[in-house]
Structures are given as C-alpha cells and as structure tokens.
Amino acid sequence: MSTVELRTDAEPVTPAASGTGSGTGVRGWTRPGPTAREQRYDVLLGLGMALAAVFGTELARGGSPNHVDLGIGGVEPYVLSAAIALPLCFRRRRPIPVLLLVAVLFVVNGERALFSFQGNLVTQSTMFMAIYAAVAWATDRRLMKAAVGLVFIGMFGWLTINFVKALQANSIEGPNHGLFSPYVSNVIITVALNVLYFFGAYFWGRTAWATARQRFELEQQATELAAQQEANSRRAVIDERLRISRELHDVVAHHISSIGIQAGGARRVMDTDPDAAKNALNVIEESSRSAVNEMRQLLGMLRSADPDLDVGTPDPKEPQAGADRLPALIAEANSLGLEVGFHQIGSPAELPTTVSVSVYRIAQEALANVRKHSTARSAHVTLRYLDDAVELEVLDDGRPKHAPVGSRLGHVGIRERVGLLGGESEIGPRPVGGFRVRVRIPLDPQNRPLAGGEVRD
C-alpha cells in the first residue's frame, strides 16, 4: 500500500549516532538469565498481548471511517497482529532474535494491514517492549548494539521510503499553511515521536541493565565483606587460642613441673627425713596456690567483657608476673634443686606491661625446660637493660635427656611472644655445650622482628 499517514503512529526513527552504547563498563559481568518465574511471566505476557492485539485489530476495523482490506482469507490483519506479540513469550530468554523477528513483523504489519497498524496500541507497544528487552537482557552487548543499530537503520529507511511515497502522491495536504507546510510539519512531528519512542525504549532498557549490574555488584560486595568478616573472626579466634595456649602453658607447666619435682623428692625422703618432706609439701602447697591464682587472673582477663560471670577473684596480695619478679623466680628455682645465678646489666627501667610479663614468662619457661628436659645442674639468667630494648638470656650447662620428652610448645610459645612484640629470639644448643635461650624485645613497638633459632625439646 502506498498511502502513508503517520501523524499518530509509532513508526521508526533514525538511529542517529547515539554514541552512548551500553557496552561501556560491562566487561567482566554478564547478566544472569531470567528465572523460571520470569520465563512463565513472559509466556503469559506474550499470550495476553496476542489476544489483546486481535481484539485491538477488531476495534480498529470497527473504528475505521473507510473500508478496510482484510487481506488473505479475510483474517490476515488478525494473524499479523497476534504474530507480532507472540515472540514476547521469549523476550528475556532470546532477546536479540525476538527483537529482529518483531521488527520484521512490525514492517509487515505496516505494509499489509495499515488500519490495524495505526489504530492498534498493542502492536505499537510490542516493538517498544522488544527493544527494551534486547537492551536490558542481551548477554552479548556487542551483538545487541549491532542488532539495535540494524533495526533502527531499517526503520529509518522504511520511514524515509514512506515519506518519499507520500510526497510523490501528494497525500499529506491540509487547508492550513503556517511556518511550515503540512508535509514538513507532518515529517517533523512523526520523526520526533519516533525518536522518543525508539530511543526511549533503548535508554529504558539500558537503565534496567545498569540497575541489574549495580545490584549484582552490591550483592557481590556484601558477599565478599561477609567472607572477609568471617575470615577475620576466624583469624581472631585462632590468635586468641594461641595466646590462651601460651598463657596456660606458661602458668601450668611451670607450677606442675615444680609440684612434680617436689612430690618425687618428698616421696623419697618421707621415711628418712620427715622435715625435708614437710618442706617439699609446703613448696607443693605454695605452687598449687600460685597456679590457681594465676589461672584465675587469666580467666578473669578472658571473661572481663562479661561482668555478670563469676570466675573467681585472684588474691590481691599475690604479686603479678613481671621482670621485677625475676629474683623471686630464681629463688624458687634454686629451692627446687637447680643452681641458678642471676645477673642484671644496666639501670632498671620501667618496661611496658606486655614486655615485662613476657620477660618473666620466658624466663619461667626456660628454667622449667632446664629442669624437665636437661641434665644441667646449674643455669644462669642475665637481664640486660639496653637503650632501646631489653634482653634476656638463660644459659645452662647440660645436655638433652634421651627420654622422649616435651611437645616443643614451650619454645614455640617463646617465639610467638617475642614475634608479637617485634623482637628476635635465639633458641638452641651452644657451641661450647649447654643450651641458650636469648630474646631481645625492643621498647619501640614499631621495630621489626628478626629471625629465631632452632628449638630443643
């Protein structure tokens, strides 16, 4: 048909170099396909649109002031109006093929059933929805832009052809002549409407695609944040377990070792020297009380965040572990039968609490290892106060016992303590015989740790 009246229809529009392709910034992300529920919705939408299109065609036929040609079999307009809507059943599963098929049927409708094409709102809506679905759901963005560009060029070409035919037939006339002739006015209005129609569908689809991508990125960030928080929580739990393990080892191992030695001595001399056995039992009593008190201090620190939980109150008269208690620790070791000397170099300085406690615990662990795992009869402890660090050295003159002993956790704990404070440790046998435990802890917490040595059970 050569007659083209395009004043109120939603015909094609020029593709006008839009330059705002939706492919920018999409690399690395592909929109997931529609869900089963969305696919069912599309099927219902396509079928409903097809029925509505048939009904709209009948309304357009009845409302036409002129006789209409019903084409092949008297049903061609009805078939074409339904056919253009049915591809919408797959608009999100196969958006690009649906777009191309709808575009072809759109032109066929305009050529074969002009009355239905111009007067059926469903037909006009179908093209809009096909463009929107292609831009919003196509996974291959380059192919989508090519398909949309091809459709726009095809529509622009078809619209141009109809304008030329109308000009040749002089079919666009009117009694009123303003700034522009009726023909020019009709062309401007039609082109403007089609620009809004087609590019409106394009940018609406592009916005939907960008919104989906943003939602995906937010969900991905939330997932990564949750995983990071879980990892941090797991790391915090592991670190806390290691810290508790070190504290329990230092508290329990020392006192239990002392109790074991004293109990063995008391058993051997109980019949021959009751006074010595009594003294040994006194030492056992004091060691057990000290162990219980230090355990309560540790539990109180661990449970300090819950003031309603009663974990026992440590004895306030019990001295706290620290570098200033080294002489008392050495006196205790001497009372257990190990000859321990003590030498302090430099002017005593007030150490940070963590450093002071670590110095005491390291000396405690080193002396306990000498008693349990070495043949040494004597040891020497040296505490050096340096300008920017404090250094502790424990030497003995023995050799490792041949019996399988130790879990190596004591020396591991020493290294961990020193490492956390940014210091260095040297643990291992001496070239001239015996064993050495030497640690150097900086007073400046920003100092970096150095390497440590080998451990001995």
Buried (B, 14 or more C-beta within 10 A) or exposed (E): EEEBBBEEBBBBBBBEEBEEBBEEEBEEBEBEEBEEEEBEBBBEBBBEBBEBBBBBBBEBBEEBEEEBEBBEEEEBBBBBBBBBBBBBBBBBBBBBBBBBBBBEBBBBBBEBBBBBBBBBEBBBBBBBBBBBBBBBBBBEBEEBBEBBBBBBEBBBEBBEEBBEBBEEEEBBEEEEEEEEBBBEBBBEEBBEBBBEBBBBBBBBBBBBBBEBBEEBEEEEEEEEEEEEEEEEEEEEEEEEEBBBBBBBBBBBBBBBBBBBBBBEBBEEBBEEBEEBBEBBBEBBEBBBEBBBBBBBBBBBEBBEEEEEEEBEEBEEEBEEBBBBBBEEBBEBBBBBEBEBEBEBEEEEEEBEEEBBBBBBBBBBBBBBBBBBBBEBEBBBBBBBBBEEBBBBBBBBBBBBEEEEEBEEBBBBBBBBBBBBBBBBBBBBBEEEEBBBBBBBBBBEEEBEBEEBBEBBB
